[in-house]
């Protein structure tokens, strides 16, 4: 099995570890209405080695993860979400060889409710 680490360990800031940080389903307060997700702002520190993925509502109940990007910098990163529509969205940050002193402090989502037809 693969071990995954969560959190920061200041004493081993140079150690590479496999990590995965994952949100639950984010419905923006209304699980019944479809939305179009445009962009996410991700505030991070020491993000080297991480990839952000997103997944939205699927008809078969599976999570289809789409890469939103890599190469983040310290501070606020603006990431476009091309084709992201659904009743909810989930995110995961995966670091196959990421530093253990990584910090994520904020995730802001830009979206619009789709009209009811």
C-alpha positions as CSV (number, residue, x, y, z in Angstrom):
1,X,0.0,0.0,0.0
2,X,1.0,3.6,-0.5
3,X,1.4,5.8,2.6
4,X,0.0,9.3,2.3
5,X,0.9,12.1,4.6
6,X,-1.2,15.1,5.7
7,X,0.0,18.2,7.4
8,X,3.3,19.9,7.9
9,X,6.3,18.7,9.8
10,X,8.7,21.6,10.1
11,X,11.6,19.4,11.1
12,X,11.6,17.6,7.8
13,X,11.0,20.4,5.3
14,X,13.3,18.8,2.8
15,X,11.8,15.4,2.9
16,X,9.8,14.3,-0.2
17,X,6.5,12.5,0.7
18,X,3.5,11.2,-1.2
19,X,0.5,13.4,-0.1
20,X,-3.1,13.9,-1.1
21,X,-5.4,16.6,0.2
22,X,-9.0,16.1,-0.9
23,X,-12.2,18.2,-0.4
24,X,-15.7,16.8,-0.1
25,X,-18.5,17.7,-2.4
26,X,-18.8,21.5,-2.5
27,X,-22.3,22.4,-3.6
28,X,-22.2,26.2,-3.0
29,X,-25.3,25.9,-0.8
30,X,-27.7,24.4,-3.4
31,X,-27.3,20.7,-4.3
32,X,-30.3,20.8,-6.6
33,X,-29.1,23.4,-9.0
34,X,-26.5,23.0,-11.8
35,X,-23.6,25.4,-11.8
36,X,-20.8,26.5,-14.1
37,X,-17.4,26.7,-12.3
38,X,-15.1,29.2,-13.9
39,X,-12.0,29.6,-11.7
40,X,-10.4,28.7,-8.4
41,X,-8.0,30.8,-6.4
42,X,-5.6,28.6,-4.4
43,X,-3.5,30.2,-1.7
44,X,-0.4,28.0,-0.9
45,X,3.1,28.1,0.5
46,X,5.9,25.7,-0.7
47,X,3.7,24.2,-3.5
48,X,6.5,22.5,-5.5
49,X,5.5,19.0,-6.6
50,X,1.8,19.4,-6.3
51,X,-0.9,18.9,-9.0
52,X,-4.5,20.2,-8.5
53,X,-7.4,18.0,-9.9
54,X,-11.2,18.7,-10.0
55,X,-14.2,16.5,-10.4
56,X,-17.9,17.4,-10.8
57,X,-21.3,15.6,-10.9
58,X,-21.3,12.4,-13.0
59,X,-24.3,10.4,-14.1
60,X,-22.7,7.1,-13.2
61,X,-21.6,8.1,-9.7
62,X,-17.8,7.8,-10.4
63,X,-15.2,10.5,-9.7
64,X,-13.7,11.6,-13.0
65,X,-10.7,13.7,-12.1
66,X,-9.4,16.4,-14.5
67,X,-6.0,18.1,-14.0
68,X,-6.3,21.8,-13.4
69,X,-2.5,22.5,-13.4
70,X,0.9,22.3,-11.7
71,X,3.7,24.7,-11.2
72,X,2.0,26.8,-8.5
73,X,3.9,29.7,-6.8
74,X,3.8,30.9,-3.2
75,X,0.7,33.1,-2.6
76,X,-2.5,33.3,-4.6
77,X,-2.7,31.2,-7.7
78,X,-5.6,31.7,-10.3
79,X,-6.6,28.5,-12.0
80,X,-9.1,28.2,-14.8
81,X,-11.6,25.3,-14.7
82,X,-12.4,24.6,-18.3
83,X,-15.6,22.6,-18.8
84,X,-16.5,22.3,-15.1
85,X,-20.3,22.1,-14.7
86,X,-22.4,20.2,-12.3
87,X,-24.3,20.3,-9.0
88,X,-21.1,20.2,-7.0
89,X,-17.3,20.2,-7.4
90,X,-14.5,18.4,-5.5
91,X,-10.8,19.2,-5.5
92,X,-7.7,17.2,-4.7
93,X,-4.1,18.2,-4.4
94,X,-1.7,15.4,-5.2
95,X,2.0,15.5,-4.5
96,X,4.0,12.4,-5.5
97,X,7.2,13.9,-4.2
98,X,6.1,17.1,-2.5
99,X,7.8,18.8,0.4
100,X,6.3,18.1,3.8
101,X,6.2,21.9,4.7
102,X,3.5,22.6,2.2
103,X,0.6,24.8,3.5
104,X,-2.7,25.5,1.8
105,X,-4.6,28.3,3.5
106,X,-7.5,29.2,1.2
107,X,-9.6,27.9,-1.7
108,X,-12.0,30.3,-3.4
109,X,-14.3,29.3,-6.2
110,X,-15.8,31.5,-8.9
111,X,-19.0,30.1,-10.3
112,X,-22.5,30.9,-11.7
113,X,-25.8,29.2,-11.1
114,X,-27.2,27.8,-14.4
115,X,-30.8,28.8,-15.1
116,X,-33.5,26.2,-14.5
117,X,-35.1,25.0,-17.7
